[in-house]
Amino acid sequence: MYIVYILYSDSFNRTYTGMTSNLDKRLSQHNAGKNRSTKVFVPWRVIFKENFDIRIEARKKEKYLKSGAGREFIKNFV
């Protein structure tokens, strides 16, 4: 199973979109500063997640969320 997720940093009013097969582990990595693009903005919390059985479908959703229309969609959760 694959999970597309959106993280939010309350301290910096930033979002991050990603895909993983283990969300708890991935969130721990983000909050531990092990990801170069997110370590400056810790702490993170999950504001959206969606499960997929097929990796290709998960990747399509991730790409959508990173598009202009997807960023507008994300504003509903912040």
N, C-alpha and C positions, 0 to 999 in steps of 0.2 A: 504494500500500500504506500502511496505517495501523498504527501501533505503539502499544499501550497499555503503559505502563511504570510501574514502582515504583522510586523512588530511596530510598536509605537514607543517613543521615548518622551515621557512627560516633561522631563527636564529641558529638552531641546526642541520640542514640538516637531520631531522628525519621524518619518516612517521608513521601513525597510521591508521589501518583499522578497521572499525566497521559497525554495522547495526543498523538502527533505523526506526521509523515510522514518526519522525518529525526532519528533518535535521537541521532546523534553531535553534530549541531549543537545540538540542544535541551539535551543534557547540558552542553555547553560554555557555553551561555547560563546555565544554572542555576549552574554553578561559577564563572562570571564575575560573579555577583551581578546579573544583568539581569532577574531575576524577583523582584518585591517579596515574594512569600510564601516564597521559599526562600533569599534572599540572606544572611540571618542565620545559616543553618545549614550553610554550605559547609564542607568539600567533600562532594559527593554521589557515590554510586556506584550503578550499576544492579543491583538484586537480582532483578528479574523483568521479562520482556518477552514480549509475545504479538503476533503479526502477524495482520492482518485485511485482506482485499481490499475490504471494504465499510465505509465510514465509520460507517454506522448501527450495524453490529455492534460496531465498536470502541468507539463511544460507550456502547453497552449494557454492555460489559465494564467500562469505566471507571466508570460509575455503580454497577455492582455492587461493584467494589472500594472505592468510597467509602461503601458502606452498612455497617451493623453486621456483617452476615455476611461481607462482603468484608474488613473490618478483621480479623476472626478468621482468614480465609484468609491474609492478609498476615503474621500472626504466625508462620506456618510458615517464612517466609523470613528472619526477623530473628534 
